[in-house]
Amino acid sequence: MANLLYIPQHFDLELYVKSRQESQLHSLLQKISRIVDKHEDQDVLDTGSKTLEILCYEGHVNYTKCQTARDTIIENLVTKYREAIDEWNSIIAANDEGPNDDEIFNIESSLKKINVFYSSHDLGEPQFT
C-alpha cells in the first residue's frame, strides 16, 4: 500500500485542471483518506502523509481542494483520538479493572496517526473544537 501511495507524489497536478479531471483528484483524496483511516502500518501512514504534503503545495491551482481534504483527514484523526480518550476515561471512572486491549489499541493507533501527520503538517489550523 505504501508503494501505491507513493505514486501520486509524481503526478502532474496541472493535468487535473487542464483536462477537467477534478473529480479524479477528489477521488484520489478520498482514497488517501480511507487508507489513512484503515491502516496502522508506519510506512503506509508516512507515505500517505508525505503524499498529502506534496499534493497540498501552497500556490498550486488545486491547493484549496487538497487543503480541504487534508484538513478533513486531520480533523477525523483528532476526533478519533478524543473519542478514544473519552472512552478510556469513562472506563476508568466506571470500574477498577481498567481498559481492555481494544481501548489501549484505539489510543495507541490514534496517537500514532496524529504523530505521523504532526511531523509533516501544521495541525494548528483549522482550530478543532
Steps between C-alpha positions, in 0.01 A plus 500: 500500500786740577634454146160585353476811716842606375392520135284818528805689627615505137172604339482816295218668690448754222349224289203473734407855407607497136307183417206580731564201722437666838265215592796261465702714740208493743486121466875472567470714813210288626702183448793644692263590781360146517848350497617722785186413693534123460873429506735485796827424320762769558622501139147537366424788737832674428452472125138614519602802704783586261273461198247740652780742578605499133142524370435795732777712353404859580444713194400207282173530311352201689628618838156582643354158417802315633518718810133435577554124467809515723314706761218244499744211545673675788168594659390135480825388665456748784133402543589131523768579757255703709242222482759243607608718794138560605432126487819435699397751767148353519637152554743618767221686681252212472705206629824391658600252229638762264490516121520185292726437200254664258495829689879497529530428127263787413707750699832375363370495142360853527819638649714326240302653214499846653876476554560411136292791375646738757845442356394622152195721547394799704239362738426846638261584218209470490415545864349176622230523766 
